[in-house]
Amino acid sequence: STLKFIPEELIIYCRDFRVLRFQFHENGLEPQAFRVTMAIAQAQENSGRDTCYEYLALKNLENSCLAKRDTQLQEGFSVVLFETLCDWEKELKRLSVAGWRVSPVNERFDMSTSLPKYLWVPNRFLDNELKRAFVHFNERRIPRLCWHHTNGSDLLRAANFHTNSDPEKEDIRAIETLLFAGHSQCVIVEAAADLPSLPEIHQSYSKLWNLSLCLSDTSVAPPDEKWLSSLENTRWLDHVRLCLKKASEVTLLLTERSRSVVLQESDDRDLNCLLASLVQILSDPYHRTIHGFQSLIQKEWVAAGHPFLQRLNVLQKNDQDESPVFFLFLDSIWQLLQQFPQSFEFTEAYLMAIYDSCFIPFSSSFLFNCQWERSRKNQNHFLNQIYTPINGWQENLCSGILQKGDYPIKNVGHTNLSTVWNWLLRSNSWQIAQFRNPWYNENKLSNGGTLNKNFLFKNGDKMENSSSEKQTLYIFSKGSLSLQSHIFPWKNGILSKKSFHRIQALETSREERSWKANSKGSFVYHDLLLLPSHTGTSIRLWKRCYLRGNPEVQVGLFASNIVKLTEELDLLQKRLTYLQARGSHSIALENE
């Protein structure tokens, strides 16, 4: 009720790495200091409650804003939400994949509450047969298609086999049909191998948050020589590097030959989301567009059942389940932007907008744990916090609706919260314009950069080609492929060593020189691939995001646009020189 101190300055350390400072005149004795401080304290106290501002206020605010904004801006940010049967059929048609269909077997979520309503399954697989497989996987998350490679390979994802599973012959036949998906070879990729665990991701991110906020206070900021070692101790950049490395390995498994590649994780809701998304971005230029990227997040994260509410913990309800896997994914995408700046339609500002949206509970996309939960709570959800994005809520409508309660009560029926992709609700036209990369060439599928040869398979390391009659199962774990004699690895104990192949990881200069001496014709190449470098110097800190609390650092970061402008001017200069030389050559020919 009363303050026990006189605030001269109020400093708020935000979860999104921002540092907000409020300085009060008259040594904090003025009434404004009391009102602001108590309002913030009250908001923090109510942060875990589910009821406060009615959903109708937000819905009316959204409709009013959209009516006044330029609708053409929003058309450029369309997205496939993967909520209807039509959405799934549309994407399946885009992939030009034969032998697969959209199954409504989980339309009522009676097979699995964490899976989406619709699944991609083999054509010849009836829904009655499909139901036999659910019980043999954790959380009943069966193998299902998530992407198709142009060379015929299929990328699937699934949870681990249920430990108490004892399948019958018909069940094994159903599981084999799902795993092999019509291929003679199936590679099961253990997603957790080589990648950090959920507690490790949470611990690393927390260390990074504490370290970054130390820079905002010069009295406790570490000296330069200790800053790098402290950053290394967070291990966040190591985690990003491992994600890119693992995704590149899986990408090449798909590229090397036509096969089924199954991403398998304990519950298929965290690292599988990250890996499946990165693999598709590295392999498919469509997902490097704004429309494709938004649709990818909807498919592999939102619809696939990533527990955003638990992992991001925006409502501060349960710290034990918190682990920002999605932020690790966004950081990995930012690394790709730095290495392939012309291959993406979106920019760093766009990634920052997505990152910031995770802390704003005004949309349904990142507020629930699965599609089933979203469908149950979306229509009657009450929001409890008011977040005002910087330079957002441009209309005066905000104060009239949210602060004064001056809004008309309408019978909106069965309406849903807006998705995060409704950028007009939180950003103005200038901000949205910063989302598009002016150097992106949609007609150029790759940026002409060289492939990272560290991950490319040598001809001698390829798996044996099996006949169409015989099916072979491989396990891919910690950079190694091993032949598996049984579909359930833990049933027969030790893995079979009949065939063991090691993917070469050329980390040293000596090994790299050896690779160059034997590189002719020995590596797979695909024009559409983006294979990033994963060496220590290639992975950088996302300063614009993590160091936003330090104004001195941010001043230099926003100059990156000037650097890009310089690069563009250099490119234009080269083109001008080329055209001038070409014109001189034409004049010389005419004179002859």
C-alpha positions in Angstrom: 0.0 0.0 0.0 2.9 2.4 0.8 6.4 2.5 -0.4 9.2 1.8 2.1 11.7 3.9 0.1 11.9 7.1 -1.9 12.5 6.2 -5.5 14.9 8.5 -7.3 15.4 6.1 -10.2 13.5 3.0 -11.1 15.3 0.4 -13.2 13.4 -2.5 -14.7 15.3 -5.5 -16.1 13.0 -7.1 -18.7 13.0 -10.7 -19.8 13.7 -9.6 -23.4 17.1 -8.1 -22.4 15.8 -4.6 -22.3 16.6 -2.2 -19.4 14.0 0.5 -18.7 15.0 3.4 -16.6 12.6 5.9 -14.9 14.2 8.9 -13.3 12.1 11.1 -11.0 12.6 14.7 -10.2 12.6 16.1 -6.6 14.3 13.0 -5.3 11.3 10.9 -5.9 8.9 12.8 -3.7 6.5 13.9 -6.4 3.2 11.9 -6.7 4.2 10.6 -10.2 7.0 8.5 -8.6 4.6 6.8 -6.3 2.0 6.1 -9.0 4.4 4.6 -11.5 6.2 2.5 -9.0 2.9 1.1 -7.5 1.5 0.4 -10.9 4.5 -1.6 -11.9 4.4 -3.5 -8.6 0.7 -4.3 -9.0 1.2 -5.5 -12.5 4.0 -7.8 -11.4 1.8 -9.1 -8.6 -1.0 -10.0 -11.0 1.3 -11.4 -13.7 0.3 -15.0 -12.9 -3.4 -14.5 -12.9 -5.7 -15.5 -15.8 -8.3 -12.8 -15.5 -8.0 -9.1 -16.0 -8.7 -7.3 -19.3 -11.4 -9.0 -21.3 -10.7 -10.5 -24.6 -13.4 -8.4 -26.2 -11.4 -5.2 -25.6 -8.5 -6.7 -27.4 -10.7 -8.0 -30.2 -12.4 -4.6 -30.8 -9.0 -2.9 -30.6 -7.7 -5.3 -33.3 -10.7 -4.7 -35.6 -10.5 -0.9 -35.2 -6.8 -0.8 -36.0 -7.2 -3.0 -39.0 -9.9 -0.9 -40.3 -7.6 2.2 -40.3 -4.4 0.6 -41.4 -3.2 -0.1 -44.9 -4.5 -3.6 -45.6 -2.1 -4.1 -48.5 0.8 -4.3 -46.0 -0.9 -7.3 -44.3 -1.4 -9.1 -47.6 2.4 -9.4 -48.0 2.6 -11.4 -44.8 0.1 -14.1 -45.4 0.5 -17.4 -43.6 -0.8 -21.0 -43.7 -2.0 -21.7 -40.2 -2.4 -25.5 -40.6 -5.7 -25.5 -38.7 -7.9 -26.8 -41.5 -7.9 -29.8 -43.8 -7.5 -27.4 -46.7 -4.3 -25.9 -45.2 -2.6 -29.3 -45.0 -3.7 -30.3 -48.5 -2.5 -27.1 -49.9 1.0 -27.6 -48.5 1.1 -31.2 -49.6 0.3 -30.1 -53.1 3.1 -27.5 -53.0 5.6 -30.2 -52.1 4.5 -32.2 -55.2 4.7 -35.4 -53.2 3.0 -38.6 -54.3 2.1 -41.5 -52.1 0.9 -39.4 -49.2 -2.4 -38.1 -48.0 -4.0 -36.0 -45.3 -5.5 -38.1 -42.6 -8.2 -36.6 -40.3 -7.7 -39.5 -37.8 -6.9 -36.9 -35.0 -9.5 -34.4 -36.0 -11.2 -34.6 -32.5 -7.8 -35.0 -30.7 -9.0 -38.5 -29.5 -5.7 -40.1 -30.7 -3.3 -37.5 -29.2 -4.1 -34.2 -27.6 -0.6 -32.8 -28.5 -0.7 -33.6 -32.2 -2.4 -31.4 -34.8 -5.8 -32.3 -36.1 -4.5 -33.6 -39.4 -1.5 -35.7 -40.3 0.4 -36.6 -43.5 0.4 -40.4 -43.7 1.1 -42.9 -46.5 -1.6 -43.3 -49.1 -2.0 -47.0 -48.7 -2.3 -46.7 -45.0 -6.0 -46.7 -43.8 -7.0 -44.8 -40.7 -8.0 -48.0 -38.9 -4.6 -49.4 -39.5 -3.0 -46.1 -38.4 -4.7 -46.2 -35.0 -2.8 -49.4 -34.1 0.5 -47.4 -34.1 -0.4 -44.6 -31.7 -0.1 -46.6 -28.5 3.6 -47.6 -29.2 4.9 -44.0 -29.1 5.4 -41.6 -26.3 2.4 -39.2 -26.0 1.0 -41.2 -28.9 3.0 -39.1 -31.3 3.4 -41.4 -34.3 5.8 -40.9 -37.2 4.3 -38.6 -39.8 5.6 -36.7 -42.8 6.8 -33.1 -42.3 8.7 -32.4 -45.6 9.5 -34.0 -48.9 12.8 -33.6 -50.8 12.8 -33.2 -54.6 15.0 -36.2 -54.9 12.4 -38.4 -53.3 13.6 -38.4 -49.7 11.0 -37.9 -46.9 11.6 -36.2 -43.6 9.4 -37.5 -40.8 9.3 -36.8 -37.1 8.1 -38.9 -34.2 8.4 -39.5 -30.4 10.4 -42.3 -29.0 9.0 -45.8 -28.8 7.0 -46.4 -25.7 9.1 -48.2 -23.1 6.4 -50.6 -22.2 5.4 -51.2 -25.8 4.9 -54.9 -26.8 3.6 -54.7 -30.4 1.9 -57.5 -32.2 2.8 -58.5 -35.7 0.1 -56.3 -37.2 1.4 -53.4 -35.1 5.0 -53.9 -36.2 3.8 -54.0 -39.8 1.9 -50.7 -39.3 5.0 -49.1 -37.7 7.3 -50.3 -40.5 4.9 -48.8 -43.0 5.1 -45.4 -41.3 8.9 -45.4 -40.7 10.0 -46.6 -44.2 7.3 -44.6 -46.1 7.8 -46.7 -49.2 11.6 -46.5 -49.1 14.1 -49.3 -48.9 16.2 -47.4 -46.3 15.1 -45.6 -43.1 17.5 -43.6 -41.0 16.3 -42.8 -37.4 18.0 -39.6 -36.2 18.3 -39.3 -32.4 17.6 -35.6 -32.0 18.8 -35.4 -28.5 22.3 -36.8 -29.4 24.8 -33.9 -29.7 22.2 -31.3 -28.8 21.8 -29.7 -25.4 19.1 -30.9 -23.0 16.2 -28.7 -22.0 17.7 -27.9 -18.6 21.0 -27.0 -20.3 19.3 -24.7 -22.7 17.5 -22.9 -19.8 20.6 -22.6 -17.7 22.6 -21.3 -20.6 20.0 -18.7 -21.5 19.8 -17.6 -17.9 23.5 -17.1 -17.7 23.4 -15.1 -21.0 20.6 -12.9 -19.6 22.5 -12.2 -16.4 25.7 -11.5 -18.3 24.1 -9.2 -20.8 22.3 -7.1 -18.1 25.6 -6.7 -16.3 26.8 -4.5 -19.2 24.0 -2.1 -18.6 25.6 -1.2 -15.2 29.1 0.1 -15.6 29.8 -0.5 -11.9 29.4 -4.3 -12.2 30.2 -4.8 -15.9 33.1 -7.2 -16.4 36.3 -5.9 -18.1 36.8 -6.7 -21.8 39.2 -9.6 -21.1 36.7 -11.3 -18.9 33.7 -10.6 -21.0 34.6 -13.1 -23.7 35.4 -15.9 -21.2 32.2 -15.2 -19.4 30.3 -15.4 -22.6 32.0 -18.7 -23.4 31.0 -20.0 -20.0 27.3 -19.5 -20.8 27.7 -22.1 -23.6 24.9 -20.4 -25.6 27.0 -20.0 -28.7 28.1 -23.7 -28.4 24.4 -24.7 -28.4 23.7 -22.6 -31.5 26.7 -24.2 -33.3 25.6 -27.7 -32.4 22.1 -27.0 -33.7 23.4 -25.8 -37.1 25.8 -28.8 -37.3 23.1 -31.3 -36.6 20.7 -29.7 -39.0 23.3 -29.8 -41.7 24.0 -33.5 -41.1 20.3 -34.3 -41.4 20.0 -32.2 -44.5 22.7 -34.2 -46.2 21.2 -37.5 -45.2 18.1 -36.3 -47.2 20.2 -35.0 -50.1 22.6 -37.9 -50.6 20.0 -40.4 -51.8 16.2 -41.2 -51.7 15.4 -42.5 -48.2 13.2 -42.0 -45.2 14.8 -39.9 -42.4 12.9 -39.9 -39.1 13.7 -37.3 -36.4 13.0 -39.0 -33.1 12.9 -37.3 -29.7 11.5 -38.4 -26.4 8.3 -36.4 -26.7 8.7 -35.0 -30.2 7.9 -31.5 -29.0 11.1 -29.6 -28.6 14.3 -30.4 -30.4 12.4 -32.1 -33.2 10.6 -28.8 -33.8 14.0 -27.0 -34.0 15.7 -29.6 -36.2 12.8 -30.1 -38.6 12.5 -26.4 -39.1 16.3 -25.8 -39.7 16.5 -28.7 -42.1 13.7 -27.3 -44.2 15.2 -23.8 -44.2 18.5 -25.2 -45.3 16.9 -27.3 -48.1 13.9 -25.4 -49.3 14.2 -21.8 -50.6 10.4 -21.4 -50.0 10.9 -21.4 -46.3 13.4 -18.5 -46.6 10.6 -16.2 -47.7 8.4 -14.4 -45.2 5.3 -16.4 -46.1 7.2 -19.7 -46.1 8.9 -18.9 -42.8 5.7 -18.0 -41.0 4.0 -21.1 -42.4 6.9 -23.2 -41.2 6.7 -22.0 -37.7 3.0 -22.6 -37.7 3.5 -26.2 -39.0 6.5 -27.4 -37.1 6.0 -25.4 -33.8 2.5 -24.1 -33.3 0.4 -26.9 -34.9 3.0 -29.6 -34.0 2.5 -29.0 -30.3 5.5 -27.2 -29.0 4.6 -26.3 -25.4 5.1 -22.5 -25.7 3.3 -21.7 -22.5 5.6 -24.0 -20.5 8.9 -23.3 -22.3 8.6 -19.5 -22.5 6.8 -19.2 -19.2 5.3 -15.8 -20.1 2.7 -16.0 -17.3 5.4 -17.0 -14.8 3.5 -20.1 -13.6 6.1 -22.9 -13.6 9.8 -22.3 -13.8 10.7 -26.0 -13.9 9.4 -26.5 -17.4 10.9 -23.3 -18.8 13.4 -23.7 -21.6 13.6 -21.3 -24.5 14.1 -23.8 -27.3 12.3 -21.4 -29.7 14.8 -18.6 -29.0 17.6 -21.1 -29.8 15.9 -21.6 -33.1 15.6 -17.9 -33.8 19.3 -17.4 -33.0 20.2 -20.2 -35.4 18.2 -18.4 -38.1 20.0 -15.2 -37.3 23.3 -17.0 -37.8 22.1 -18.1 -41.3 21.2 -14.5 -42.1 24.8 -13.4 -41.3 26.3 -16.2 -43.5 23.8 -16.0 -46.4 22.5 -12.4 -46.4 21.0 -12.5 -49.9 19.2 -15.8 -49.5 16.4 -14.7 -47.1 13.5 -12.4 -47.8 13.3 -11.3 -44.2 15.7 -9.3 -42.1 17.1 -9.1 -38.6 14.4 -6.6 -37.7 11.8 -9.3 -38.6 13.4 -11.9 -36.3 13.5 -9.3 -33.6 9.8 -8.7 -34.0 9.1 -12.4 -33.7 11.3 -12.6 -30.6 9.6 -9.7 -28.9 6.2 -11.2 -29.8 7.0 -14.1 -27.5 6.7 -11.8 -24.5 3.4 -10.1 -25.5 0.4 -12.3 -24.7 -1.9 -10.6 -27.1 -1.9 -13.5 -29.7 -2.7 -17.1 -29.6 0.3 -18.4 -31.5 2.8 -18.5 -28.6 0.4 -18.6 -25.7 -0.6 -22.2 -25.6 1.0 -25.7 -25.4 -0.8 -27.4 -28.3 -3.5 -27.0 -30.9 -6.0 -28.8 -28.7 -5.4 -26.5 -25.7 -5.5 -23.5 -28.1 -8.9 -24.5 -29.4 -10.3 -24.9 -25.9 -9.1 -21.7 -24.3 -8.7 -19.4 -27.3 -12.3 -18.3 -27.4 -12.8 -17.4 -23.7 -9.2 -16.5 -22.7 -8.7 -13.6 -20.4 -5.5 -11.6 -20.5 -4.0 -10.1 -17.5 -1.1 -8.0 -18.6 -0.8 -4.9 -20.7 2.3 -4.8 -22.9 2.8 -1.7 -25.0 5.4 -2.3 -27.7 7.7 0.6 -28.3 6.4 2.7 -31.2 3.4 0.3 -31.3 -0.3 1.0 -30.7 0.0 4.1 -32.8 -3.7 5.0 -32.7 -5.3 6.9 -29.8 -7.7 4.1 -29.7 -5.5 2.3 -27.2 -6.2 4.7 -24.3 -9.9 4.8 -25.1 -10.3 1.0 -25.1 -7.7 -0.5 -22.7 -7.3 2.3 -20.1 -10.8 3.9 -19.9 -12.8 0.8 -20.8 -14.5 2.9 -23.4 -15.4 0.2 -25.9 -18.6 -1.2 -27.2 -19.6 -4.7 -26.2 -20.3 -6.6 -29.4 -21.6 -10.1 -29.9 -18.5 -11.4 -31.7 -19.6 -15.0 -31.6 -16.9 -17.7 -31.9 -13.9 -15.6 -32.7 -10.3 -16.3 -31.9 -7.4 -14.3 -30.6 -5.3 -12.8 -33.4 -2.2 -14.7 -34.5 1.2 -13.3 -34.0 1.5 -12.8 -37.8 -1.0 -9.9 -37.7 1.8 -7.4 -37.7 -0.5 -4.4 -38.2 -1.8 -4.9 -34.7 1.6 -4.2 -33.1 3.8 -2.4 -35.8 3.4 0.7 -37.9 4.1 0.8 -41.7 7.7 2.0 -41.2 8.5 -0.9 -38.9 6.9 -3.5 -41.2 8.9 -2.1 -44.1 12.1 -3.0 -42.2 11.1 -6.7 -42.3 11.9 -7.1 -46.0 15.4 -7.7 -47.2 16.1 -5.4 -50.2 18.9 -7.6 -51.4 16.9 -10.7 -51.5 16.5 -12.1 -55.1 13.5 -14.4 -55.3 14.6 -15.6 -58.7 18.0 -16.6 -57.4 17.5 -19.8 -55.3 21.0 -19.7 -53.7 23.3 -16.8 -53.0 26.2 -18.3 -54.9 28.1 -19.0 -51.7 30.3 -22.1 -51.3 29.0 -25.1 -49.4 30.6 -26.0 -46.1 32.5 -29.1 -47.1 32.8 -30.2 -43.5 29.5 -32.1 -43.7 29.5 -33.5 -47.2 29.6 -37.3 -47.5 32.4 -39.0 -49.4 31.4 -41.6 -51.9 33.1 -44.2 -49.8 30.9 -43.3 -46.8 27.6 -43.8 -48.5 25.3 -46.6 -47.2 25.0 -49.7 -49.2 22.1 -49.6 -51.7 19.5 -52.2 -50.6 17.3 -53.9 -53.1 13.7 -52.9 -53.3 12.7 -56.1 -51.6 14.9 -55.7 -48.5 14.4 -52.9 -46.0 17.3 -51.7 -43.9 17.1 -49.5 -40.8 19.9 -47.2 -39.6 20.4 -45.2 -36.5 22.1 -41.9 -36.8 23.6 -40.7 -33.5 26.5 -38.4 -32.6 27.6 -38.1 -36.2 27.6 -41.9 -36.8 25.5 -44.2 -38.8 25.0 -47.8 -37.6 23.0 -50.6 -39.1 20.1 -51.7 -36.8 18.8 -55.3 -37.0 15.6 -54.7 -35.1 13.0 -52.0 -35.4 13.0 -51.6 -31.6 16.7 -50.9 -30.6 16.3 -51.5 -26.8 14.7 -54.9 -27.2 17.9 -56.6 -28.4 20.4 -54.7 -26.3 23.7 -53.7 -28.0 23.4 -52.2 -31.5 24.5 -54.3 -34.4 28.0 -53.5 -35.7 27.7 -55.2 -39.1 28.0 -51.9 -40.8 29.4 -48.8 -39.2 30.1 -45.5 -41.0 31.6 -42.4 -39.6 30.7 -39.0 -41.0 34.0 -37.1 -41.3 34.0 -33.9 -39.2 37.0 -32.0 -40.6 37.8 -29.8 -37.6 41.6 -29.4 -38.1 43.5 -27.7 -40.8 45.5 -31.0 -41.4 42.3 -32.9 -42.1 41.0 -30.1 -44.3 44.2 -30.2 -46.4 43.7 -33.9 -46.8 40.1 -33.3 -47.9 41.1 -30.8 -50.5 43.5 -33.3 -52.0 40.8 -35.9 -52.5 37.7 -33.7 -53.1 37.2 -34.1 -56.8 33.9 -35.8 -57.5 33.6 -37.1 -54.0 31.0 -34.8 -52.5 27.3 -34.4 -52.9 26.2 -31.1 -54.3 22.8 -29.5 -54.5 22.1 -26.0 -55.9 19.3 -25.3 -53.4 21.3 -26.2 -50.2 22.5 -23.7 -47.7 25.1 -25.4 -45.5 26.4 -23.0 -42.9 29.8 -22.9 -41.3 29.8 -24.1 -37.7 33.3 -23.2 -36.6 33.9 -21.0 -33.5 34.6 -17.8 -35.5 31.5 -18.3 -37.7 29.0 -18.3 -34.7 28.5 -14.8 -33.4 26.6 -13.2 -30.6 23.3 -11.7 -31.6 24.1 -8.3 -30.1 21.1 -6.4 -31.3 18.9 -8.8 -29.3 21.0 -9.8 -26.3 22.8 -6.5 -25.7 19.9 -4.1 -26.2 20.1 -3.0 -22.6 23.5 -1.3 -23.3 22.9 1.9 -25.3 26.6 2.2 -26.2 26.6 -1.2 -27.8 23.4 -0.6 -29.7 24.6 2.6 -31.3 27.1 0.6 -33.3 24.8 -2.2 -34.1 22.2 -0.2 -36.0 25.0 0.9 -38.3 24.9 -2.6 -39.8 22.5 -1.2 -42.3 25.1 1.2 -43.4 27.6 -1.6 -43.8 25.1 -3.4 -46.0 24.6 -0.2 -47.9 28.3 -0.1 -48.5 28.3 -3.6 -49.8 25.5 -2.8 -52.1 27.4 0.2 -53.4 30.4 -2.0 -54.0 28.2 -4.4 -55.9 26.8 -1.6 -58.0 30.2 -0.3 -58.7 31.3 -3.7 -60.0 28.2 -3.9 -62.2 28.8 -0.4 -63.5 32.4 -1.4 -64.4 31.2 -4.5 -66.1 28.6 -2.6 -68.1 31.2 0.1 -69.1 33.6 -2.6 -70.2 30.8 -4.3 -72.2 29.8 -1.1 -73.8 33.4 -0.4 -74.8 33.6 -3.8 -76.3 30.4 -3.2 -78.3 31.7 0.1 -79.6 35.0 -1.6 -80.7 33.1 -4.2 -82.6 31.0 -1.6 -84.4 34.1 0.3 -85.4 35.5 -2.9 -87.0 
